[in-house]
Amino acid sequence: MQLRFNDNFLDEQAFKHIFAIMKAPELEKLKLQNYTALLARYFIRLKLEQQKISSLAGSSNETIKNNPKTLETVTNSLNKYKILAQDANQVMGEYLLLDLSDKEAKANTTKFHQLLIKYIQDEKRLVILVNDLKKYQDSQEKTNTKDF
């Protein structure tokens, strides 16, 4: 599983299953390490989806902007982003409940929590980008229809 986890083979739904396994009582002593690794993977995936949406929806290239596949891609990425943010928030809730005596672990928890908040807040901007692209493509379609 670790190999698949690291090569992005696992989709956002699989992260939920990994989290369920990590919560097992047998893995209690490894929760800090496991949750840290899982949150890091969530952040990587969130960043990738965020960059995909920003670059494609915000492109000035007319070919990219007019391509229906672009809208489909950013819409799918936005849906994944929402799922990832929601699920990462659940993991963060558990992470914040861990009894941390190590100062470094506490500092990392704070950093992770602040980063997650930024990702959750950025969802609004990403929704606007996707909606703007949809409006743009709709207006282009109407313009092209009038030309005939």
MODELLER restraints for C-alpha pairs under 7 A, 6 or more apart:
rsr = mdl.restraints
at = mdl.atoms
rsr.add(forms.Gaussian(group=physical.xy_distance, feature=features.Distance(at['CA:4:A'], at['CA:10:A']), mean=6.08, stdev=0.5))
rsr.add(forms.Gaussian(group=physical.xy_distance, feature=features.Distance(at['CA:12:A'], at['CA:80:A']), mean=6.88, stdev=0.5))
rsr.add(forms.Gaussian(group=physical.xy_distance, feature=features.Distance(at['CA:12:A'], at['CA:84:A']), mean=6.17, stdev=0.5))
rsr.add(forms.Gaussian(group=physical.xy_distance, feature=features.Distance(at['CA:22:A'], at['CA:31:A']), mean=6.72, stdev=0.5))
rsr.add(forms.Gaussian(group=physical.xy_distance, feature=features.Distance(at['CA:22:A'], at['CA:34:A']), mean=6.59, stdev=0.5))
rsr.add(forms.Gaussian(group=physical.xy_distance, feature=features.Distance(at['CA:35:A'], at['CA:95:A']), mean=6.47, stdev=0.5))
rsr.add(forms.Gaussian(group=physical.xy_distance, feature=features.Distance(at['CA:39:A'], at['CA:88:A']), mean=6.47, stdev=0.5))
rsr.add(forms.Gaussian(group=physical.xy_distance, feature=features.Distance(at['CA:42:A'], at['CA:84:A']), mean=6.51, stdev=0.5))
rsr.add(forms.Gaussian(group=physical.xy_distance, feature=features.Distance(at['CA:42:A'], at['CA:88:A']), mean=6.21, stdev=0.5))
rsr.add(forms.Gaussian(group=physical.xy_distance, feature=features.Distance(at['CA:46:A'], at['CA:81:A']), mean=5.85, stdev=0.5))
rsr.add(forms.Gaussian(group=physical.xy_distance, feature=features.Distance(at['CA:46:A'], at['CA:84:A']), mean=6.55, stdev=0.5))
rsr.add(forms.Gaussian(group=physical.xy_distance, feature=features.Distance(at['CA:49:A'], at['CA:77:A']), mean=5.46, stdev=0.5))
rsr.add(forms.Gaussian(group=physical.xy_distance, feature=features.Distance(at['CA:49:A'], at['CA:81:A']), mean=6.06, stdev=0.5))
rsr.add(forms.Gaussian(group=physical.xy_distance, feature=features.Distance(at['CA:53:A'], at['CA:74:A']), mean=5.10, stdev=0.5))
rsr.add(forms.Gaussian(group=physical.xy_distance, feature=features.Distance(at['CA:53:A'], at['CA:77:A']), mean=6.60, stdev=0.5))
rsr.add(forms.Gaussian(group=physical.xy_distance, feature=features.Distance(at['CA:53:A'], at['CA:126:A']), mean=6.80, stdev=0.5))
rsr.add(forms.Gaussian(group=physical.xy_distance, feature=features.Distance(at['CA:56:A'], at['CA:70:A']), mean=6.68, stdev=0.5))
rsr.add(forms.Gaussian(group=physical.xy_distance, feature=features.Distance(at['CA:57:A'], at['CA:74:A']), mean=6.86, stdev=0.5))
rsr.add(forms.Gaussian(group=physical.xy_distance, feature=features.Distance(at['CA:57:A'], at['CA:129:A']), mean=5.85, stdev=0.5))
rsr.add(forms.Gaussian(group=physical.xy_distance, feature=features.Distance(at['CA:57:A'], at['CA:130:A']), mean=6.11, stdev=0.5))
rsr.add(forms.Gaussian(group=physical.xy_distance, feature=features.Distance(at['CA:57:A'], at['CA:133:A']), mean=5.82, stdev=0.5))
rsr.add(forms.Gaussian(group=physical.xy_distance, feature=features.Distance(at['CA:58:A'], at['CA:129:A']), mean=6.89, stdev=0.5))
rsr.add(forms.Gaussian(group=physical.xy_distance, feature=features.Distance(at['CA:59:A'], at['CA:65:A']), mean=6.53, stdev=0.5))
rsr.add(forms.Gaussian(group=physical.xy_distance, feature=features.Distance(at['CA:64:A'], at['CA:70:A']), mean=6.40, stdev=0.5))
rsr.add(forms.Gaussian(group=physical.xy_distance, feature=features.Distance(at['CA:66:A'], at['CA:137:A']), mean=5.89, stdev=0.5))
rsr.add(forms.Gaussian(group=physical.xy_distance, feature=features.Distance(at['CA:71:A'], at['CA:133:A']), mean=6.86, stdev=0.5))
rsr.add(forms.Gaussian(group=physical.xy_distance, feature=features.Distance(at['CA:71:A'], at['CA:134:A']), mean=6.66, stdev=0.5))
rsr.add(forms.Gaussian(group=physical.xy_distance, feature=features.Distance(at['CA:74:A'], at['CA:130:A']), mean=6.51, stdev=0.5))
rsr.add(forms.Gaussian(group=physical.xy_distance, feature=features.Distance(at['CA:75:A'], at['CA:130:A']), mean=6.63, stdev=0.5))
rsr.add(forms.Gaussian(group=physical.xy_distance, feature=features.Distance(at['CA:85:A'], at['CA:120:A']), mean=6.12, stdev=0.5))
rsr.add(forms.Gaussian(group=physical.xy_distance, feature=features.Distance(at['CA:92:A'], at['CA:113:A']), mean=6.92, stdev=0.5))
rsr.add(forms.Gaussian(group=physical.xy_distance, feature=features.Distance(at['CA:100:A'], at['CA:106:A']), mean=6.25, stdev=0.5))
